[in-house]
Amino acid sequence: MGNGFSWFIVGVATGLTAAAISQELEKAPNERTWKGKVAGVPYNFRLNEWPNVATEYWNPDSDRILSPHAIGLGWGVNFAAVARRAQAAIAMIEASLEPRNERLTSPVDES
């Protein structure tokens, strides 16, 4: 990733943030929620939702890997869902290898 790509990402994030703020400021003050979507990207600028930050990154009650950021713009990774899927994949791989392991470790009939 070159320096130009980094500037591109910063520009996109800045543009989306500015668009989200503009979208909220266009509303009447009593209609501003500071939470929504801009160009399909979720945003949440409500600081009173800080307690939800931990749930964004570790939520064992959800199967969704990506969830909207509790604070800010974009998505966060639910590592509990990632861990569950990794465990399931490992179990599936181990189960598929069991018949081979049994053939390799079963004693040979010498009759």
N, C-alpha and C positions, 0 to 999 in steps of 0.2 A: 504494500500500500504506500504509494508515494505521497508526497506532500500535497499534491493537487487533489487527490481523493479525500484527504482529511479536510481540506478547505471546502470541498463539495458537501461533505456530511455536515460540517458546521453551518454552511449556508442553508441547507435544507432544514435543519433543526431550528435555526434562527427564523427562517421564513415561516415555518409552521407555527412556531411560538407567537410570532407577530400576528399571524392570521387568526390564531385562537383568541388572543387578547382583543384584536379588532372586532372579532365576531361577538365577543361579550360586551364590548363598549358600545356596539351599535344597538344593543337592547336597552330598554328603559331600566333605570337603576333597580327597581323592585323586581325585574324579571331576570336579572343576571344570576346565573348559577355557578359560573366559573368552572363548569364541568360539561363536557360534551365531546364532539368529534369535529375535526377539521381535515378535509381531504381524506376521510376514512381513518385518520389517526386519532386515538382517544387522548384527551387532555383533562387534567384536574388540577386546578390552582387553589383549591380550598385547603388552607393550612391546618384547619381543625381536624383533618383526616390523617394526621401523622400516625395515630395508633394502627392504622390499616397497612402501614408500610411492611411490617413483619409478615402479615398475612399474604401480601403480594408475593413474597419470595418463598414462603413456606406455608402452604395451605393444604393439609392432608385431606380436607373435606372436598376438594375440587380435583377433577381429572384434567382440567385445562392446563396446558403447559404455559401458554402465554396469557397473561391477564393485564388489563389496563393498569398503568401506574397509579398507585395510591396518590402520589403527588407528582406533578410534572406532565410530560408529554411522551406518549408511546406506550410500550408494553414492558412488563417485567416477566422473568422466568420463575415459574412455580417449581422449585427444586424437589418438592415432595412428589409431584406428579412425574417428574423426570426420573426420580429414584424408583418409583413404583414400576414404571415402564422398563427401566433397566433391569430390575429384579425379574420381571416377567420374561424379558428377552433371554436373560441368563438361564432361567429355569427351563425355558423352551429349548435352548441349545443343549443344556445338560441332558434333558429328556431324550433329545434326538441322538445323543452320543451313547446313551446307556446300552442299546443293543450291541454296538461295536465293542464297548468296554467289556460286556459279558463274554463275547466271543474271544476277546484277547486274554481274559483272565480265567476262563473256564478250563478245568483240567482236561487233558486229552485222553480219550479212551484208548488204552493200550492192549485190548484183547485181540 
